[in-house]
Amino acid sequence: MSENNAAAEQQGPNFAIQRIYTKDLSFEAPNTPAVFTEKWEPQTSVDLNSAANLISEGVYEVELSITVTAKLGEKTAYLIEVKQAGIFGISGFSESDLGAMLHSYCPNILFPYVREVITDVVTKGSFPQMLLAPINFDALYAQHLQQQQPQAEGGQDGATSH
């Protein structure tokens, strides 16, 4: 086994997509059919999250969760929640590069799939097509690292939280 690890390290970083799938999907249109009679000028909110889990050595599941809520005034026109996931073989990366792969590169790969699911489901719900704007996962990950930095520095000063 250690010979395999040494050979993998000599080959350099490896990345492979093993599988991409919709893990969870929920669509609600609680105020139909009344919302169909109103002028379509929705206030739309998009919440997004990603998570990564180690499945086995060098194999990770990355999950991109997106919730889209469209409201007409106080009425919810629709609410859609999608968890798009992928299984990725990732090895030979430094710790910092692995973090970027799991929380930026892989979500970038998953995003077009979740975008398609949302567009299809909203259209099948008889609403105007919903196209999510592109998301800069690199910038989101960099922002996340900046937010983590003060917490890490606080811990080095001897400050602890309980």
N, C-alpha and C positions, 0 to 999 in steps of 0.2 A: 504494500500500500504506500509506503514512504517513497518507493521508486516512482510510482505513478505521480505523487505530489511533486517530486523533484523534476520529473519530465514536464509536468504542467507548468511549473515555474519557469523552466528554461524556454518553453514555447511562448511565454508572455500571457497577457490577459486573454480570456476567452469569454464570449457572450453568445448565447443561443436562445432563441424563442422556442419553447417546447409546446406551449398551448396558450390560446387566448379564448376566454369564454365570459359569457354573462353569468354572474354568480347570483345576483338578486335583482328583481325588477318589480316596481310597484307603480301603478298609475291610478290616480283618483280624480274624478271630475264631479265633486259633490254638489255643485249648483246647476247641473244640467237638468232640463233643457233651458232654464231661464237665462243662463249666460249667453246662449246662442242668439237671443233677441236684442242684446245690448251691443253698443258700438265697441268694436274690438280695439281698445287702447289699453292693453294690460301693463301693469307694473310687474316686472319680472325680477326675481332674485335667484341667484345661483350660488349654492354652497358646495364647496369641494373639499375633499380630504383624500389622502393616500396613506396606505399602510403596507409594510413589507414584513413577511414572516419567513423564517428559515424552515424549509421542509426537510432537507437533508444536506449533507455537505456540498456546497456549491450550487444548491437548487433553492430558489426563492419563489414564493407566491407574492406578487405585488397586486394590490387592490386599489382601484380608483373609484371613489364614491362621489356621485354628483346628485344633488337635489335641486330641482328647478320648481319654483312656485310662481304661477301666473295669477295675478289678482286683478279684478275689475272693481275698483273701489275697495270695499271691505269684503267682497265675495271672492272666494277662491275659485278661479275658473278650472285650474288643474294643478296637481301636485304630482311630480314624477321623481322617483328615487331609483337610481341605477348603481349597481356595483359591478364594474367590469374588472376582470382579473386576468392575470397571466402567470404562467409558470416559466421562469427564466433560469437557464444555467449560467451562472456568473462565477468566474474564478480567476485568480491571478491578479486581482486589483488591490491597490493599497486600501487601507481603511477609509480614508477620505474619498477616494475614487469610488469605492463600493457604495458609500452613502449617496453620492451623486447619481450613480447608476440606478439605485433602488428608488430614489425619491425625485429624480428629474428625468433621466433617460427612459426608464420603463413607463412612467406615467405618460410621457410624450408618445410612446408607442401605443398605449391603450386608449388615448384620447379620441382618435378618429372612430374607434369602435363604439365607445360610449356615446359619442356625438350622433352616430348613425342610429343607434338604438333610440335615443331621445327623439330625434326627428321622426322616425317611423311610428313610434307609439303616440306621439302628439298628433300626427296626421291621422292615424287610425282612430283617435278619439274625436275626430271631426273638427279639430282646431286648425288654424293657420300654421303653416310649417314653422318649426322652431329650429333655428340654426345657432348653435353655440359659437361665440366668437373664439378665436384661437386663444390659448392660454400659454403664457411663458413659464413653464415649469422650472427652467433654470433660474429665473428671477425669484420665483416663490421659494425655491430651495435655498438660494443665497440669503433671502430675507429670514428664513427659518434659522439658518446658521447664525446670523447676526443677533437674533433674539435669544439664542441659546448661549452666546458668548458671555453676556453680562452675568447670567446665572452661574456659569462655570467659574468666572472670575470671582464672584461672590463666595463660592465654596472654597476657593483657594485662600481667601483672607481669613479663614477660620469661622466664617459665619455658617451656621447650620439652620435648617428649618425642620420643623417637626409637624 
